[in-house]
Amino acid sequence: MVHSDSTTQVALVTGAAGGIGRAIALALAGQGWQLLITDRDTEALQGTRQHCLELGHVVISAALDVTSEDAVAAAVKQVVAHYGHLDGFVSSAGVSGVVQPIVNYPADVFMQTLAINTTGTFLCLKHALPALRASGGGSFVAIGSTSSIRGRAGLSAYVASKHAVLGLVRSAALETVGTRVRVNAVLPGPTQTAMIDSINAMASRGDPGSGGVQRAVSAPYGQPEDVASTVTFLMSSAARHINGAALVVDGGSTLA
């Protein structure tokens, strides 16, 4: 157990095994945050932790299934017990589901996608917000998507789940007014990760009418670090007056 002093920032990051979550963990650690990083993929998660340790950052890790309320509650208790307080939480765990038209979409995959992306965010909010309040305030950032504000053919579960994430953020932000806790969302557009590669591969094999990641404007794919820099801003005191926002990071691909 290593208790941090009151000036050291402590955060919990879910979905930190790779892609955007890993980039967020590295960016926060690089700015001096002490972290508990979590994911279901414990092998890949250790890769993130090792990278942080090699750079001299203070990071612990734990397996976490965000669909389990007991597991989420335990992770929040773990980070507070280890470091002494919690100042930030990044809800980054998520899955894409499959690429299929609604009429062919497997109901079990639809429900699993919502369980991880939406219920997982809800459970993280439910248990992180009291810990952030107890620390005197802090920042909760949920990773949504430009699919939180638009439709995508063939990705109904993902789009529905990310719309719901934004709804949760907006409701939570209103509930935290006056508590020194802020709740915001970051909405990445198509970003060069294993998830986007998987979606593109599924779309190429699927129904010709499934849009996959078609975009109105042919902006280049973003990089995970583009999203991470926006998250670190929202986690910082520079964003102290931002609450309930949805910051789009997409190179302009959703403007048209």
N, C-alpha and C positions, 0 to 999 in steps of 0.2 A: 504494500500500500504506500503510495507516494502522494501526500497532500500538497497541492499547489498553494502558493500564497495568493492573496486576493487580487493581485495585479496580473496573474497569469491566466490567459484565456483557455478555457476547456470546452471541447465540443465532441459530440458523437456524430459519426457519419455512417449512414447505412448504404448498402450497395457499393462498397468501396473496393471490391475485388478487381475491377477493371473499368475501362472506358471513362465516362464522365465522373463516376464516383471516385475512381482512383486519382484522377486529375484534381478533383476537389480536395481530397485528403492531402495530396502532395502540396497543393497551393496553400492550404491552411497551415500545415506543418511548417512550410517555408516562412510563414509570417509569424511563427512563434507559438501557434496554438498547440496545446497538448491534447491528444486525441484518443478516443476509443473508436476504432474502425470495425465495421461489422459487415457480414455477408453470409449467404448460405454456402457459397463456394469457398471453403476454408483454405484450399490449396492456393488458389489465386489470391486470396486475401493475404496469405503469408508473403506473397510476392510484393504486394503493396507495402506491408509492414517492413519487410526487409529493405526495400528501397528507401523508406523514410528513415530507418535506423542508420543506414549507410550515410545518409546526409546529416546525421547527428540530431534528428528530431525525436521528440518524446511521444511514442505511440504504443498503445496496447491494442489487442485485437480479440474478437470473440465471434463465434458463429451466431447467426441470428436469422430466424425465419420471421419476417415482419407480419405474417398472417396470424401469429400466435400472440395473444394479448399477454399471457404469462411471460413469454420470452422477451417481448418489448419492455414490459415493466421491469424485468430482471436486468436488462441491459442498461436502462436508465439508472437503476439502483447501483449497478456495478460502476458506472463512470463516476457517480457522486461519491461512492465509497472509496474509490481508488484515488481520485484527485481532490475530493473535498467539496466540489461545487460543479455546476454546469452553466456555461454561458452561451452555448450555441448548439444547434441541432440541424443537421442537413439530412432530409429524407430523400435519398437518391435511389433506393432499391426499386427496380421496375422491370417488367417484361413486355414484349411486343405482342404476344399472342401469335396468331397465324394470319396469313393473308388469304381471305376467302370472302366472297359476297355473303351478305347476311343470310340469305336463303340456304346457304351451305355451311354456315359457320357452326362448328361444334359447340354445343351448349356448355360442356364441361370446360373447354378452353376459355370460353367467354367468362364463365364464373371465376376461373382461376386467375385470369388476367385482372379482373376487378378486385379479387381478393388481395393480390399482391400490390397493385398500383394504388387502389383507392382505400380499401380497408386497412392496408399497411400504413398509408399516410395518416388515416384517422387514428389508428392506435398509437402511432408515434406522437401525434399532437396531444392525444389524451394523456399520455404519461410524461411527455417532455415539458409541457407547459407549466405544470405545478413545480417541477424542478427548476425551471428557468426563473419563475417567480420567486422561489425560495432563495435563489442566488442574487436577488435584487434586480433582475431583468436580464434580457438577452435577446438573441435572434434565432428564429426558426425559419429555415428556408426549405421549401418543397420544390423538387424538380418536376415541373410539369412538362409541357411540350407545346410547340405551335399547334399540335393536335388538341390542345386545350381550348383553342379559339377558332378552329376550322374543322371541316370534315375531310376524311380521306377514304375513298372507295376501297373496300377490301380490308380495312383495319377498324371495323366497328367497335370491337372490344377495347382496343387501345385508345381510340378517340373518346369513347364513352368514359373510360377510366380517367383519362387526363382532363376531360371537362370536369369531372367530379373532384379531382384534386384541386383545381382552381376554385371550385365552389367551397371546398373545405377551408382553403386558405383565406378566402374573403370572409367567411363566417367567423373563423378563429381570430382574424385580425380585429373584427368588431368586438369580440369577447375579451380581447386583451388590452383595449384602449385604457390608458391610465395606469397600467401595471408595469410599465417599462419593458414589457416584452413585445417584440415586433414579429409579425408573421408575414412572409412574402413568398412569391413564387418566381422561379426562373423558367422561361419557356424556350428551350433550345429548338431551333429548326434542325433539319437533317445534319447530323454530326458524324464525322468519320469514326465509327466505333464498330465493334462486332455486331451490335444490335442492328445498325443500319445495313450492314453487309447481309445479315440474316434476312431482313425484310426484303431487300432487293432480290436475294436468291429465291425466296418464296414467291415473290411477285412474278419473277421470270418464269416460274413453273406453273403459275396459277391461271385463273380465269382472265382472259384478255381485258375484261372490264374492270379488273381490280387495279386501282390507281397506285397502290403502294405508296411511294414517296414522290409522286409527281408534284411539281411545284409551278406556281403561276409565273415566277421569275426564275431564270436559270442562274441563281447565285451559287457560288462554290460552296461545297460542304464546309461546315465549321469544324474546328478541332476541339477536343475535350477541354483544352486549356482556355479556349474562348469562353466557355460556360463557367469554368472554375474561377476565372477572374471576376466575373459578375457575382458569383456566390460570395467570394471573399469580400467584395465591396459591401454586399448586403449584411454580411456578418460583422462588419466593422462599425466603429462609432461614427464614421463619415456618413453612414446611412441612418443615423439615429431618428430622423423624421420621416422615414419611409416605412409605411405599414399598410398591408393589404395590396401591395403592388404586384404586377405581373410583368416582369422585364423580359422582353423578347430578344433572343440572341440568335439571329437567323440570316444576317447579311442582306436583309431586305426581301427574302424569298416569299413572304406572305403578304406583301403590300398590294399586289395587283388583284 
